Amino acid sequence: MKVGILGATGAVGKEMLKVMEEKNLPVDELRLFASSRSAGKVMKFHDREIIIEVADEHSFDGLDYVLGAVENEQSKMYAPMIQKAKAIYIDNSSAFRLDPDVPLVVPQINPDALKNHQGIIANPNCVTIIGLMACAPLHQVNPIKRIIASSYQAVSGAGAAGMDELLKQMNDLHEDREPVAEVFSHQIAYNLIPQIGGFDEVGYTSEEMKFQNESRKILSDSELKVSCTCVRVPVLRSHSISMNIELTNEMSVQQAKELINAFEGVQVSETYPTPMETSNQDTVFVGRIRKDLTCDKGLALWCCGDQIRKGAASNAIEIMEALMK
Ligand SMILES: NC(=O)c1ccc[n+]([C@@H]2O[C@H](COP(=O)([O-])OP(=O)(O)OC[C@H]3O[C@@H](n4cnc5c(N)ncnc54)[C@H](OP(=O)(O)O)[C@@H]3O)[C@@H](O)[C@H]2O)c1
């Protein structure tokens, strides 16, 4: 199998290399691409040393799969070149997620959507993946009508530069220097920022609307209603979400636990999960499952998952594995 990674030097790209190594995937050839800032640098894959390149229109020739870990603008620029090379493009940006010709896939939830791809497959937003991994086991037996959610999103969701900014601000504060905010709109060290993405005309951010719009597409349910507040928190990795879910029929806490534990890739925690304990692995953990006191057919829960892994790199590689089969 011949694979390319676009954005190999970023938070998601580096994790893709790690996940492919861990899974010992049969990669005969690996090409790594990034910006001109990284061109010529070397990254390791098993014992191979691979020189990072800036992709051009012939860079993708002969590849079977290209895993995308770049921003929308670059994704849109490279997608036609990847399609021309007849490689399958699995994209982590939001450039194609709502395109009706592009499947939006979480392999544990809607693997059948992969059957209709036309060369591009989109990886959903990280909050959407982690939230839906907790919701899908319930939704499949008792459709969810409405979700009210608040997310607590790690700084690495804004890429490698987001992690650097939190660490630098902490260091600056400890050494009595004024912290500088460049990646985030406010100081993130010892703070929370209730804005991820730009605001729309009714006051929701782009990140918040992704949860509703992408969930509708993944679950094939255009009636699903999601109202979300996304908050950046000073945590390095693993996103957490508090959700109140209204189902079609009443469901006991015990049944919800059993359904979640029976679903691949998600697990009920004995107490409750935290970002620290759920980092660097692929399972989404769910805890604090309880009755919603405001709604007879409702449940409240808390979930955490590593958004660089299950929310991005690992999900994309699971898509590639599903296609390989
Ligand atoms: N981080 C997450 O938790 C997460 C989760 C889900 C989805 N995503 C999505 O995944 C994508 C990558 O995110 P990330 O967090 O990994 O970002 P990141 O850490 O900022 O990495 C960005 C990557 O893009 C490369 N790049 C920048 N400009 C380029 C250009 N002109 N041509 C080619 N490559 C270029 C960078 O290369 P250089 O190192 O050379 O600059 C780097 O490899 C984004 O679309 C993001 O929205 C991220």
The ligand as an SDF file (V2000), in Angstrom:
LIG
                    3D

 48 52  0  0  0  0  0  0  0  0999 V2000
   -5.8320   19.2660   16.0280 N   0  0  0  0  0  0  0  0  0  0  0  0
   -6.9660   18.6140   16.1280 C   0  0  0  0  0  0  0  0  0  0  0  0
   -7.3400   18.1570   17.2240 O   0  0  0  0  0  0  0  0  0  0  0  0
   -7.8480   18.3900   14.9390 C   0  0  0  0  0  0  0  0  0  0  0  0
   -8.9560   17.5660   15.0790 C   0  0  0  0  0  0  0  0  0  0  0  0
   -9.7850   17.3440   13.9740 C   0  0  0  0  0  0  0  0  0  0  0  0
   -9.4910   17.9440   12.7720 C   0  0  0  0  0  0  0  0  0  0  0  0
   -8.3970   18.7530   12.6790 N   0  0  0  0  0  0  0  0  0  0  0  0
   -8.1180   19.3400   11.3660 C   0  0  0  0  0  0  0  0  0  0  0  0
   -6.9450   18.7160   10.8450 O   0  0  0  0  0  0  0  0  0  0  0  0
   -6.2160   19.6470   10.0430 C   0  0  0  0  0  0  0  0  0  0  0  0
   -4.7930   19.7420   10.5880 C   0  0  0  0  0  0  0  0  0  0  0  0
   -4.8390   20.2500   11.9120 O   0  0  0  0  0  0  0  0  0  0  0  0
   -3.5850   20.2530   12.8870 P   0  0  0  0  0  0  0  0  0  0  0  0
   -4.1640   20.4770   14.2200 O   0  0  0  0  0  0  0  0  0  0  0  0
   -2.7060   19.0940   12.6720 O   0  0  0  0  0  0  0  0  0  0  0  0
   -2.8310   21.6020   12.4220 O   0  0  0  0  0  0  0  0  0  0  0  0
   -1.3080   22.0200   12.6330 P   0  0  0  0  0  0  0  0  0  0  0  0
   -0.7140   21.3700   13.8070 O   0  0  0  0  0  0  0  0  0  0  0  0
   -1.3100   23.5030   12.5670 O   0  0  0  0  0  0  0  0  0  0  0  0
   -0.5890   21.4460   11.3120 O   0  0  0  0  0  0  0  0  0  0  0  0
   -0.8370   21.9850   10.0360 C   0  0  0  0  0  0  0  0  0  0  0  0
   -0.0760   21.2150    8.9850 C   0  0  0  0  0  0  0  0  0  0  0  0
   -0.3340   21.8160    7.7190 O   0  0  0  0  0  0  0  0  0  0  0  0
    0.9060   22.0660    7.0630 C   0  0  0  0  0  0  0  0  0  0  0  0
    0.7860   23.1900    6.1560 N   0  0  0  0  0  0  0  0  0  0  0  0
    0.5970   24.4900    6.4570 C   0  0  0  0  0  0  0  0  0  0  0  0
    0.5790   25.2330    5.3230 N   0  0  0  0  0  0  0  0  0  0  0  0
    0.7450   24.3600    4.2860 C   0  0  0  0  0  0  0  0  0  0  0  0
    0.8460   24.4950    2.8770 C   0  0  0  0  0  0  0  0  0  0  0  0
    0.7330   25.6960    2.2880 N   0  0  0  0  0  0  0  0  0  0  0  0
    1.0490   23.3700    2.1220 N   0  0  0  0  0  0  0  0  0  0  0  0
    1.1540   22.1600    2.7040 C   0  0  0  0  0  0  0  0  0  0  0  0
    1.0950   21.9600    4.0460 N   0  0  0  0  0  0  0  0  0  0  0  0
    0.8880   23.0520    4.8170 C   0  0  0  0  0  0  0  0  0  0  0  0
    1.8490   22.3610    8.1960 C   0  0  0  0  0  0  0  0  0  0  0  0
    3.1930   22.2570    7.7480 O   0  0  0  0  0  0  0  0  0  0  0  0
    4.3910   23.0930    8.4290 P   0  0  0  0  0  0  0  0  0  0  0  0
    4.7360   22.3590    9.7000 O   0  0  0  0  0  0  0  0  0  0  0  0
    5.4680   23.0060    7.4090 O   0  0  0  0  0  0  0  0  0  0  0  0
    3.8780   24.4670    8.6850 O   0  0  0  0  0  0  0  0  0  0  0  0
    1.4450   21.2590    9.1710 C   0  0  0  0  0  0  0  0  0  0  0  0
    2.0040   20.0390    8.7790 O   0  0  0  0  0  0  0  0  0  0  0  0
   -7.0030   20.9620   10.0950 C   0  0  0  0  0  0  0  0  0  0  0  0
   -7.8850   21.0360    9.0010 O   0  0  0  0  0  0  0  0  0  0  0  0
   -7.8070   20.8270   11.3830 C   0  0  0  0  0  0  0  0  0  0  0  0
   -8.9820   21.5950   11.3840 O   0  0  0  0  0  0  0  0  0  0  0  0
   -7.5650   18.9750   13.7170 C   0  0  0  0  0  0  0  0  0  0  0  0
  1  2  1  0
  2  3  2  0
  2  4  1  0
  4  5  1  0
  4 48  2  0
  5  6  2  0
  6  7  1  0
  7  8  2  0
  8  9  1  0
  8 48  1  0
  9 10  1  0
  9 46  1  0
 10 11  1  0
 11 12  1  0
 11 44  1  0
 12 13  1  0
 13 14  1  0
 14 15  2  0
 14 16  1  0
 14 17  1  0
 17 18  1  0
 18 19  2  0
 18 20  1  0
 18 21  1  0
 21 22  1  0
 22 23  1  0
 23 24  1  0
 23 42  1  0
 24 25  1  0
 25 26  1  0
 25 36  1  0
 26 27  1  0
 26 35  1  0
 27 28  2  0
 28 29  1  0
 29 30  1  0
 29 35  2  0
 30 31  1  0
 30 32  2  0
 32 33  1  0
 33 34  2  0
 34 35  1  0
 36 37  1  0
 36 42  1  0
 37 38  1  0
 38 39  2  0
 38 40  1  0
 38 41  1  0
 42 43  1  0
 44 45  1  0
 44 46  1  0
 46 47  1  0
M  CHG  2   8   1  16  -1
M  END
$$$$
